[in-house]
């Protein structure tokens, strides 16, 4: 059974982290986490699957994207995850929550606090960023069911994306395995390729929200709703075209630095998703917010998920990159 059919057979209602974790484990057991690697020639298929899960449920997509991203990183850097394991990819680095690593035989010892740990209470493993004695960033794989790992109930009071349980985790001498060399997480081509994958998640949720408007307009042609649908279509088409181009470019240049590509794609998809939220809400009114549980979850979750973008800060960085480009940067 392909992923779309698998999701179609499930009710998109995951009230808590435990339910999300059970669904992720079932998807892993069914082999639906085996996505093509970025740059493998099938990057668009990877983006399509992420978008499909996002349209089903964004909380599930948050865990699924982190799990599949961790698997891709481990494979790219020469590791081999335990069969049947479920992974978090925890790379947030707020100043008040930093994990340090020190050598411990063939492994490393972790000490410190990690924030924004999505799914921490229901995952078997995590791949996280930590810092060595030379203040270099090091990826570490860690089993979460060991002494020295405390999953708190702190740092998460969310309504949108609330079921992801993105709490803080405290490490006190926990054992982990270093993955790759210091600096590999940000320096590898897959970092920015994965950043486009996040935009595919945004797109998948926006597409599903927009479908509520399309279905209503197919049943009743009200002029203002049709105008909103036209605006939604142009926004989604622009986002889809950018994601398709990005996938083709990544496959054609798998070892290139994809930062400019990714920042452009994320900016376009973010703006498109925000336009979809606005247009659909104005067209449909309060009805689906209050009477359609799936729609209500997506419309509450997507603005939170979109904040993985840093808004004007990301646009300013994109502007810096563009200012250094040759005159042909916008040529057709």
N, C-alpha and C positions, 0 to 999 in steps of 0.2 A: 504494500500500500504506500503510495507516495505521500509526501508531507501534507499537501493540500487536502487530500481525502482524509488523512489521519486527523487533521484539525477540524474538518467539517463534521466529524463524528463526535466531537467533544463539545460540551456546552461551555461557552467562554465566560465562566463564572468562578473566579478563584478568590475567595474571601480573605485568605490569609497566606502567610508564607509557607506553612506546611502543605497546603493544597498546591501551591506553585511548585514546591520541591518534589511532590509526588508526581506531578505531571512531567517535570523535567526528567526525573528518573525513568519514567515510562518511555519518554521520547528517546533517551539514551539506549534503553534496552531494545527498542524497536529499530535502532540504527539511524534515527533521524537527525543525529548530531554530526554525522559524517559529511560535512560540507566540503566542496572543493576549496583548496587553499587559494588565497589571493595570489594572482599572477600565474595561476596554473593553466590558463587557457579557458577556464570556466568561471571566471570571477562574476559574470552577470548572474549565473545560476546561484552562486553564493548570496548575492544581493537579493535575488528573487525570494529565496527561502527565508532570509531575515525579514523581508517585507511581509511575507505571508504570516509569519508568527506574530509580527507586530499588529497586523490587522485583526488577528484573533484575540490577542490580549497583550497589552504593553508590559504588564508586570512579568508575565511569562517570557516575553521577548527580552526583557532586561536580563533575566537569568540565563536564557538561551544564548543571547549574544555574548555575554561574558564567558560562558562555558565554551562555546565554539571558538571564541577569540583565544582563550587560554590554550585550547588544543592546538590551534594553528601556530601560536608562538612557540610552544614546546616542541612541536615537530620541526619548525624552522630552525630552532637553536639546538637540535640534536637530542632532545629528550624523548621519553616514552611514557605517557600517562598510564596509570593502572586501568585495565579494562573495567568498564562499568562505573568508573568514578565520575563524579559531577564536580565541576570546577567553578570557582569565582575568579574573576580577573580584577584585582583590587590595586589600582594605581594612583588613586587620589593622594595628594601630598599637601594637605593643609598644614600650616606651621605648628599647630598644637598637637598634631598626631603624626609621629614619625617612628618607624621601626628601624632599629639598628641590628646588624648582623656581625657575628664574630666567628672565627673558625672553630670547629668542634670535630676534629678527626676528618673524615671524608665529607662531613656535612657542615652545616652552619647552625648556630644558635641565634634565635630571634628574641629581641626584647624591645618592648615599646607598645604603642597604641596605634591602631590603624582605623581610619574613619571611612565612612561610606562603603561599608562591606556588604554589598547586596547579596541576599540569600544566605548569610553566614550561618543561620541556625539550621539550614536544611541541606547544605552541601557537604561533600566528603573531603574536598581539597580546595586549596586556593593557590593561585599564582599571584604573588604580590611584589610590589617594589619596596626595597629596603635600602639601607645605607651602610657601607662598610667603614672601616677605621680611617680610610683615606677620603671619606665623604664622597664616594662614588656610588651611583645607584646600581643596585644589583637585583635581578629577578630571583625570587626564591619560591620553590614549590613546597607546600606544607600540608600535611594531613591535619584535619581539624579535630579529630577525635582522640587527641593525645593530651597528657598532662602539660600544663604550661600554656594552654589556649583557653581563654575565657571569652565567651561570646556574651556581651553585655546586652542590656535593653536600652542603652544610652544612644543619643545622637540621632534619633529618628522619631519624629512626631508627625509624619506626613499624612495627608489625606489622599491627594493624587500620588500614584505609585506606592501607596502605603503598604500593600501586600508584599512588596519586595523585601521588607525587613532589612533595610540598609543601615545596620547598626554599627557600633564601634566594637572592635575586637582587641583584646589585650593579650600580648605575648610575654611570657615570663620564662625564658630559657627553653622555649619550644624548639624542636629539631626540624630543620628544613634542608632542602637540597638546592644548591645554587644552580640556576639554569642560565647557560651562556656566560659571557664575561661581563664585568662592570661596564655599564653604558650601552649594552646591546639593546635594551628595550626601546630606547628612543632612536638609536642609530640605524636599526634594521629597516629595510624598505617596507616591511609589513606594518610598521607603526602608522604611517599615513594612509596606507591602503585600508587598514582597519577603520580609520577615521571616516572613510567613505561608507563603510559598512554601517556605521551608526546612522548616517544620513538615509540609508536604505530603510532602516527601522522607522525613522520619522516619516518617510514617504509611505510606508505600508499602512501606518495608522491613519495618516491624512487621507489616503485613498479610501479606506473603509468608512471614515466619517463622511467623506464626499458621496459615497454610494447611497447614503440615506437620502440625500437631496436628489440624486439621479433617479432613484426609484420613485420618489414622490412626483417628480416632473414627468416620468413616463406614464403615470396614472392620471395626472391632472396638469394641464398646461396653463399655469398661471404666469403672466408676463414677468412679474418681478422675480419670481423664483427661477424662471428660465434665464433671466439676466444674471442672477447669482450663479447659476449652473455654468453659464458661459465663462464667467470669471474664474470659477473653480477649475474648469477644464483647462484654461490657458495656464493656470498655475501648476496643475499636476503634470501637464504635458511638458512644460519647461523642466520640471524636476526630473521626470522620467528620462527625458533626452539627456540631461546632464549625467544621470546615473549610468545610462547605457554607454555614453561616451567614455565616462570614467573607467568602467569595467573593460572596455576595449583597449583603452590606453594602458591600463595596468597590465593587461595580458601581453600587449605588444612591447612594453618596457618594464618588465617585472623587477629589475634591479635599480631603476631610477628613483630618485628622491621625488615622492609624490605629494610634497607639502602644498605646492601651489594648486595642483589638481584637487586635492582634498579640501583645502580651505574654500575654493570656489564652489565645489559641489555642496559642501555643508551650508554655505551661505545661501545658495539658491534654494536648496530644499527647505531650510529653515524658514525663509521668507514665504515660500509656497505653502508650507504647512500652516503658518500663522494666517495666511490669507484664507485658506480653506476653513479654518476654525471660525474666522470672522464671517465669511460669506454664508456658510451653512447655518450658523446660528441665526443670522439675520433673516435668512430665507424660511427656516423651519419654525422659528419661535421656540417657546418653552417646551413644547410637546415631547420631543425625543429626549431632552435633558431629564424629564421627569417620568416618562413612561416606557422608555426603551433602555433597559439595563446595560446592554452591550454598548450602545452609543454613549450613555452617561459615563461609563467607566473610561472609554477611550477619550472623551472630551475633557475629563478631569485629569487623566494621566498624561496626555500628550504635552500640555504646557510644561509639566515638570520634566519630562524626558528631554524636551527641547532645550532645557537649561544646562544640558551638557555642552551646549554652545556657550561661549562667553560674550555673546552679543557684540557690542561695539568694540570691545577689546580685540575680538577675533577679526572684525572688519578692519580695524586699524592695522593689524598685522598683515592682513591681505593687502591693504593699501600700500604698505611698505614694500611688499614683494612686487607689486605691480609697478611701483615707481622705479624699480631697478630693472624692469624688463625693456627690451628693445622696442622701437616704434611699431613693429609688426605685431605686437601683443594682441591686438584686437582685430587683426586682418581676417577676412573670410577665406 
